Amino acid sequence: MRTRRFRAPNERTSTRARPRGSSRFPQTGPDESTLREPARKALTEAGERSRALHAPTAAADFFEQALELTAEDDPGRASLLLTYAHTKSVLGDAPVELAQLAHDVALASGQLEVAAEALTIVAQERWVLGEIDSAIQLARDAFALVADLPPSRTKAFVRVALANRLWISGLEDEGLALAREGLAEAEALGAEDVAANALRGIGTVRAIRGDEGGLADLERSVELGEKLSDPLMVHLGLNNLANMLWHFGRIAEGAGKLQLDRESQNRFGLTPESGTMRWLQGEEVMLLEMSGAWKECLRAAREFLTEMGDVNHYLVGPILMMSSSALMAQGDVRAALADSQRGFELARAIRDPQLLHSGLEIHARALLLDGQRREAEELVDELLALTPQLNEWFVKDLPWLVLDIGREQEYLEQAKSMPATPWLEAGVAIAERDFTSAAAIYERIGAKGSEAIARLHGAEALAAAGRRAQADAELAKAQPFFAAEGAKLYLRRCEALLAAAS
C-alpha cells in the first residue's frame, strides 16, 4: 500500500517524558537561570549538528534535553518543538501530540509557517490511524495558513503534503496538480527534501494511470532521500516504487525494493518497533499473499496482528484481508470469514479506495464460500458501482468471483476503460474463460498462487471438453503447488478431477 507509519504502544511522544525535576542537568540553585540559556543553546546546536551528520537518534535526544530547558513563553519554543517532531518522524515514530503542541504554540505567537508545517505532521499521522477525512481537512487547514505568503520552503512543503493526502485518498487530479506546483517551487528554492516528496506523489499517480515513466520519478525520489541520508524519504520512495512495480506485474523487482528498504532502514539504525519497520513488515505480508506463499503469509499476518494489538493503524485492515485470502485457500472458511468481516469493517470506516475495493472483493469471496450468495452479490454490486481499479493486484481475485456468480460481462465492460497491466490482462482472460492465457501471464509475473488457480480452472475446462491429456498436464503443474501450500480448497477440486478420470 502506498503510504506509511505506526505508533508503537506506549511510545514516548511528549517532551515531558521525564519529570521536570529529573533533568539530566544538575540543579544549580540561585545561578541556575544564568546557566539554562547557554545550555539550551548548546543542546540545540548539538541537535542540529547531529541532524547534519545524519544521526537522527542523537539529534532527537539533544532536542528533547533542550526543550526541558526552554521556557513555555520562549519565542523559539515552537520551532524547537517542530524540529523535534520532524526528527522523531524521521525515526519512524508518530509524534502526534508533539506536532499538535508545536502547532498550537506557533499559532498563538503568530508563527504561521511553523504552525502549518506542524499541522501537516498531525495530518499524516491521522491518516495512518485511518482518519482519512480528518487528515485531508487538517492538510487543507495547514495550507490555508501559508497560501497567501510568499514562496518559501515551508509553503512548498505544506503544498506537497496536501497533495499527498489528496491523491492517495482518491483525489488524484487535484493532488497531482498540487504536487507539480510544489515540485516547481521546491526546485526553484533548492529544497531537495520537498522535491523528493513531490516526485514520490507525481511518480505514483503517473504509474497508477499506466505511465511507466512514473517509475523514474520514484527512482529520483529515492536518490534524493539517499543523498540527504533521510531514512523516512528513502522508505517512502522505495515503498511506493515497490508497489508500482507490482502494479506493472514486476513482482520480483518490487520485492527487491522492499529488501533494499529493509537494508537501508537497518543501516540507519531503525528498530523493529519503529513505525517505518512496522509498515515494511505489513508490505512483506502483502507480497507473500500476492506471490501465493499462503502458509508463510498466514504466519506473517498473525505475527503482525499480534504485535499491533489494539492499536489503530491503516494496515490492520489489509493484513486481515491477506490473512482471509490465505485461509480461504487452506479451506478454513470460518476463520477466513471472521478476518474478512473485521477487515471489511475497518475498510468501510476508513473509506480509502484501495482498502474499500479490496475489502469488498475479499469479503464477498468469503461470503460466497460460506454459502451466503445473496450477501456476496450485494457486495459485488457495490464494488462494480464504484468502478474499481481492475488493473491492480489487490483486486486480482475479482475475475474468479465474477465468474462464479455469472457477472463476467460487467467486468469485461469496465475493463475496457482501464490502463493495461498484466493483472488486468489476466483478469480479462479469466472472464473470457481463456485460462491457459491467464496462467501464462501469472507465470511470467511470478504470481504462483494465481497461476496454479488458473491452471486448475483450465484443467477442469479441458476435462469437460474431453481433452483429458491436456487437462492432466495442467493439473500436474497445479496440484504440487497446492499440496505444498496446504491449499485444501483447491486440492479437493484436484482430487475430484482425478477421481473423475479413473
LOFIVEX-893239 format. One record per residue (C-alpha): residue in three letters; x, y, z. Coordinates in steps of 0.2 Angstrom, whole numbers, padded with zeros to 4 digits, always signed. Example, Ala and Ser with C-alpha at 12.3 -4.5 7.8 and 13.67 -1.06 7.14 Angstrom:
ALA+0062-0022+0039
SER+0068-0005+0036
// end
This chain:
MET+0000+0000+0000
ARG+0006+0017-0004
THR+0010+0025+0012
ARG+0017+0023+0030
ARG+0018+0023+0048
PHE+0013+0017+0065
ARG+0015+0022+0083
ALA+0020+0008+0094
PRO+0011+0005+0111
ASN+0017+0016+0125
GLU+0029+0026+0113
ARG+0035+0042+0120
THR+0029+0057+0110
SER+0028+0070+0124
THR+0043+0082+0128
ARG+0039+0079+0147
ALA+0044+0060+0146
ARG+0054+0064+0162
PRO+0048+0074+0176
ARG+0055+0092+0176
GLY+0065+0089+0192
SER+0074+0074+0184
SER+0083+0084+0171
ARG+0100+0077+0166
PHE+0107+0094+0171
PRO+0111+0097+0190
GLN+0101+0109+0199
THR+0111+0125+0202
GLY+0102+0135+0215
PRO+0101+0153+0213
ASP+0113+0153+0197
GLU+0103+0140+0188
SER+0094+0153+0177
THR+0111+0160+0171
LEU+0116+0143+0165
ARG+0100+0137+0157
GLU+0100+0148+0142
PRO+0118+0143+0137
ALA+0115+0125+0140
ARG+0099+0126+0130
LYS+0108+0134+0115
ALA+0122+0122+0116
LEU+0110+0107+0116
THR+0100+0114+0101
GLU+0116+0117+0091
ALA+0122+0099+0095
GLY+0105+0093+0089
GLU+0107+0102+0073
ARG+0124+0096+0070
SER+0118+0078+0073
ARG+0105+0081+0060
ALA+0118+0087+0048
LEU+0128+0072+0051
HIS+0113+0061+0048
ALA+0112+0055+0066
PRO+0093+0057+0070
THR+0093+0047+0086
ALA+0107+0058+0094
ALA+0098+0073+0087
ALA+0081+0069+0095
ASP+0090+0066+0112
PHE+0098+0083+0111
PHE+0082+0092+0106
GLU+0072+0083+0120
GLN+0085+0090+0133
ALA+0085+0107+0125
LEU+0066+0108+0127
GLU+0067+0103+0145
LEU+0077+0119+0147
THR+0066+0130+0136
ALA+0053+0142+0145
GLU+0035+0140+0139
ASP+0035+0158+0134
ASP+0051+0157+0124
PRO+0048+0163+0106
GLY+0059+0149+0099
ARG+0050+0135+0108
ALA+0038+0132+0093
SER+0052+0130+0081
LEU+0061+0118+0093
LEU+0045+0108+0095
LEU+0043+0107+0077
THR+0061+0102+0074
TYR+0060+0088+0087
ALA+0044+0082+0080
HIS+0052+0081+0062
THR+0067+0071+0070
LYS+0055+0059+0078
SER+0046+0057+0062
VAL+0062+0053+0053
LEU+0065+0039+0065
GLY+0048+0031+0061
ASP+0039+0037+0077
ALA+0022+0046+0076
PRO+0024+0062+0086
VAL+0006+0067+0085
GLU+0004+0076+0102
LEU+0021+0084+0100
ALA+0017+0091+0082
GLN+0000+0097+0089
LEU+0008+0106+0103
ALA+0021+0114+0091
HIS+0006+0120+0080
ASP-0004+0127+0095
VAL+0011+0136+0102
ALA+0016+0143+0085
LEU-0001+0149+0080
ALA-0003+0158+0097
SER+0013+0168+0093
GLY+0008+0171+0075
GLN+0022+0160+0068
LEU+0011+0154+0053
GLU+0024+0144+0044
VAL+0029+0134+0059
ALA+0011+0131+0063
ALA+0007+0125+0046
GLU+0022+0113+0045
ALA+0017+0106+0062
LEU-0001+0103+0056
THR+0005+0093+0041
ILE+0013+0081+0053
VAL-0003+0079+0063
ALA-0012+0076+0046
GLN+0000+0062+0041
GLU-0002+0053+0057
ARG-0021+0055+0057
TRP-0021+0047+0040
VAL-0010+0032+0047
LEU-0023+0030+0060
GLY-0037+0028+0047
GLU-0044+0045+0050
ILE-0045+0050+0031
ASP-0057+0064+0031
SER-0049+0072+0046
ALA-0032+0070+0038
ILE-0037+0079+0022
GLN-0045+0093+0032
LEU-0030+0096+0043
ALA-0019+0096+0027
ARG-0031+0109+0019
ASP-0030+0119+0035
ALA-0012+0119+0035
PHE-0010+0125+0018
ALA-0023+0139+0021
LEU-0011+0146+0034
VAL+0003+0149+0021
ALA-0007+0150+0005
ASP-0005+0169+0004
LEU+0013+0170+0010
PRO+0027+0172-0002
PRO+0036+0157-0009
SER+0046+0148+0004
ARG+0052+0130+0008
THR+0039+0128+0021
LYS+0025+0134+0009
ALA+0031+0121-0004
PHE+0032+0108+0010
VAL+0014+0111+0015
ARG+0008+0111-0003
VAL+0016+0094-0007
ALA+0010+0087+0010
LEU-0008+0092+0005
ALA-0005+0084-0012
ASN+0000+0068-0005
ARG-0015+0067+0006
LEU-0027+0070-0009
TRP-0020+0059-0022
ILE-0019+0044-0010
SER-0037+0047-0004
GLY-0043+0046-0022
LEU-0042+0064-0027
GLU-0029+0061-0040
ASP-0031+0076-0051
GLU-0031+0089-0038
GLY-0016+0080-0029
LEU-0006+0079-0045
ALA-0008+0097-0049
LEU-0003+0102-0032
ALA+0012+0090-0032
ARG+0018+0098-0048
GLU+0016+0115-0042
GLY+0026+0110-0026
LEU+0040+0102-0036
ALA+0042+0118-0047
GLU+0043+0128-0031
ALA+0055+0116-0022
GLU+0067+0115-0036
ALA+0067+0134-0038
LEU+0071+0135-0019
GLY+0084+0121-0019
ALA+0073+0112-0006
GLU+0078+0094-0011
ASP+0068+0086+0003
VAL+0052+0094-0003
ALA+0056+0089-0021
ALA+0059+0071-0016
ASN+0042+0071-0008
ALA+0033+0079-0023
LEU+0042+0067-0035
ARG+0035+0052-0025
GLY+0017+0058-0027
ILE+0019+0063-0045
GLY+0028+0046-0050
THR+0015+0036-0041
VAL+0000+0044-0049
ARG+0008+0043-0066
ALA+0011+0024-0063
ILE-0007+0021-0057
ARG-0013+0029-0074
GLY-0002+0017-0084
ASP+0013+0028-0087
GLU+0029+0018-0083
GLY+0038+0035-0083
GLY+0032+0037-0066
LEU+0044+0024-0060
ALA+0059+0036-0065
ASP+0051+0049-0054
LEU+0050+0037-0040
GLU+0068+0032-0043
ARG+0073+0051-0042
SER+0064+0052-0026
VAL+0074+0038-0018
GLU+0090+0045-0025
LEU+0087+0062-0016
GLY+0082+0053+0000
GLU+0098+0044-0001
LYS+0108+0060-0005
LEU+0100+0068+0011
SER+0103+0052+0021
ASP+0084+0054+0026
PRO+0078+0036+0031
LEU+0060+0041+0030
MET+0061+0048+0012
VAL+0071+0033+0007
HIS+0057+0022+0014
LEU+0043+0032+0007
GLY+0051+0031-0010
LEU+0055+0013-0010
ASN+0038+0008-0003
ASN+0029+0017-0017
LEU+0042+0011-0030
ALA+0039-0007-0024
ASN+0020-0005-0025
MET+0021+0002-0043
LEU+0032-0011-0049
TRP+0019-0024-0043
HIS+0006-0013-0052
PHE+0015-0017-0068
GLY+0017-0035-0064
ARG+0035-0034-0059
ILE+0034-0044-0043
ALA+0052-0049-0041
GLU+0058-0032-0044
GLY+0046-0024-0031
ALA+0051-0037-0019
GLY+0069-0032-0021
LYS+0065-0014-0017
LEU+0057-0020-0001
GLN+0073-0029+0003
LEU+0083-0013-0001
ASP+0072-0003+0010
ARG+0074-0015+0025
GLU+0093-0015+0022
SER+0093+0004+0022
GLN+0082+0006+0037
ASN+0094-0006+0047
ARG+0109+0004+0041
PHE+0100+0020+0048
GLY+0098+0011+0065
LEU+0079+0010+0065
THR+0072-0003+0077
PRO+0059-0017+0073
GLU+0046-0007+0083
SER+0048+0009+0074
GLY+0033+0014+0063
THR+0044+0013+0047
MET+0049-0005+0050
ARG+0031-0010+0055
TRP+0025-0003+0039
LEU+0038-0013+0029
GLN+0033-0028+0039
GLY+0015-0026+0033
GLU+0021-0024+0015
GLU+0030-0040+0016
VAL+0014-0049+0021
MET+0005-0042+0006
LEU+0020-0048-0005
LEU+0018-0066+0002
GLU-0001-0066-0002
MET+0002-0059-0020
SER+0015-0072-0023
GLY+0005-0086-0017
ALA+0015-0090-0002
TRP+0000-0094+0008
LYS+0007-0103+0023
GLU+0020-0090+0026
CYS+0008-0076+0023
LEU-0003-0083+0036
ARG+0011-0085+0049
ALA+0017-0067+0045
ALA+0000-0059+0046
ARG-0003-0067+0063
GLU+0013-0061+0069
PHE+0010-0043+0063
LEU-0008-0043+0070
THR-0002-0049+0087
GLU+0012-0036+0088
MET+0000-0022+0083
GLY-0013-0027+0097
ASP-0027-0015+0098
VAL-0018+0000+0090
ASN-0027+0008+0076
HIS-0017+0008+0060
TYR-0021+0009+0042
LEU-0013-0008+0038
VAL-0023-0018+0050
GLY-0037-0020+0038
PRO-0026-0025+0023
ILE-0017-0038+0033
LEU-0033-0045+0039
MET-0038-0047+0021
MET-0022-0055+0017
SER-0025-0067+0031
SER-0043-0071+0025
SER-0037-0074+0007
ALA-0024-0087+0013
LEU-0036-0095+0025
MET-0048-0097+0010
ALA-0035-0106+0000
GLN-0032-0118+0015
GLY-0051-0121+0016
ASP-0054-0113+0033
VAL-0069-0104+0028
ARG-0075-0099+0046
ALA-0058-0091+0050
ALA-0057-0083+0033
LEU-0075-0075+0035
ALA-0070-0069+0053
ASP-0055-0060+0046
SER-0063-0053+0031
GLN-0078-0047+0041
ARG-0066-0037+0053
GLY-0055-0031+0039
PHE-0070-0025+0029
GLU-0077-0016+0043
LEU-0061-0006+0045
ALA-0060-0003+0027
ARG-0078+0003+0027
ALA-0074+0015+0041
ILE-0058+0022+0033
ARG-0066+0024+0016
ASP-0050+0024+0007
PRO-0052+0017-0011
GLN-0038+0005-0011
LEU-0044-0003+0005
LEU-0063-0002+0002
HIS-0061-0010-0015
SER-0050-0025-0009
GLY-0061-0026+0006
LEU-0077-0028-0004
GLU-0069-0041-0015
ILE-0061-0052-0002
HIS-0076-0052+0010
ALA-0088-0056-0005
ARG-0077-0071-0009
ALA-0078-0077+0009
LEU-0096-0075+0010
LEU-0099-0084-0006
LEU-0088-0099+0000
ASP-0099-0099+0016
GLY-0114-0101+0005
GLN-0120-0083+0008
ARG-0123-0080-0011
ARG-0135-0065-0009
GLU-0124-0056+0003
ALA-0109-0059-0008
GLU-0118-0052-0024
GLU-0124-0037-0014
LEU-0105-0033-0011
VAL-0101-0036-0029
ASP-0115-0024-0034
GLU-0107-0011-0023
LEU-0089-0014-0029
LEU-0093-0013-0048
ALA-0103+0003-0045
LEU-0088+0011-0038
THR-0078+0007-0054
PRO-0063-0001-0045
GLN-0046-0002-0052
LEU-0047-0018-0060
ASN-0029-0017-0066
GLU-0022-0018-0048
TRP-0015-0033-0039
PHE-0026-0030-0024
VAL-0042-0035-0033
LYS-0033-0049-0043
ASP-0046-0062-0037
LEU-0061-0052-0043
PRO-0061-0061-0060
TRP-0064-0078-0051
LEU-0078-0070-0041
VAL-0087-0063-0055
LEU-0085-0079-0065
ASP-0093-0089-0050
ILE-0108-0078-0050
GLY-0110-0075-0068
ARG-0105-0057-0069
GLU-0090-0058-0080
GLN-0098-0047-0094
GLU-0099-0032-0082
TYR-0081-0035-0078
LEU-0076-0035-0096
GLU-0086-0019-0100
GLN-0077-0010-0086
ALA-0060-0017-0091
LYS-0061-0008-0107
SER-0058+0009-0099
MET-0044+0003-0088
PRO-0025+0006-0092
ALA-0017-0011-0096
THR-0007-0020-0084
PRO-0003-0039-0083
TRP-0016-0041-0069
LEU-0030-0033-0080
GLU-0024-0044-0095
ALA-0025-0060-0084
GLY-0042-0054-0077
VAL-0049-0052-0095
ALA-0043-0069-0100
ILE-0051-0077-0085
ALA-0068-0068-0088
GLU-0067-0074-0106
ARG-0063-0092-0100
ASP-0046-0092-0108
PHE-0037-0100-0093
THR-0022-0105-0102
SER-0018-0087-0106
ALA-0021-0081-0089
ALA-0010-0095-0082
ALA+0004-0090-0094
ILE+0003-0071-0088
TYR+0003-0076-0070
GLU+0018-0087-0073
ARG+0028-0073-0081
ILE+0025-0061-0067
GLY+0028-0073-0053
ALA+0010-0074-0045
LYS+0012-0093-0042
GLY-0004-0094-0032
SER-0014-0086-0046
GLU-0005-0096-0059
ALA-0010-0113-0050
ILE-0028-0107-0049
ALA-0029-0103-0067
ARG-0021-0120-0072
LEU-0034-0129-0061
HIS-0048-0120-0070
GLY-0040-0124-0086
ALA-0039-0142-0082
GLU-0057-0143-0077
ALA-0062-0135-0093
LEU-0051-0146-0103
ALA-0058-0161-0095
ALA-0076-0156-0098
ALA-0072-0154-0116
GLY-0065-0172-0117
ARG-0046-0166-0118
ARG-0040-0177-0104
ALA-0022-0177-0109
GLN-0021-0158-0109
ALA-0031-0157-0093
ASP-0019-0169-0084
ALA-0004-0159-0090
GLU-0011-0143-0082
LEU-0016-0152-0066
ALA+0001-0159-0065
LYS+0008-0141-0064
ALA-0005-0135-0051
GLN-0008-0149-0039
PRO+0010-0150-0032
PHE+0009-0131-0028
PHE-0007-0133-0019
ALA-0001-0148-0009
ALA+0015-0138-0004
GLU+0004-0123+0002
GLY-0009-0134+0011
ALA-0022-0127-0001
LYS-0036-0139+0004
LEU-0049-0128-0006
TYR-0040-0132-0022
LEU-0034-0149-0018
ARG-0051-0155-0016
ARG-0055-0150-0034
CYS-0039-0158-0040
GLU-0044-0174-0032
ALA-0061-0173-0039
LEU-0054-0171-0056
LEU-0043-0186-0054
ALA-0057-0196-0047
ALA-0067-0192-0062
ALA-0054-0199-0074
SER-0052-0216-0065
// end
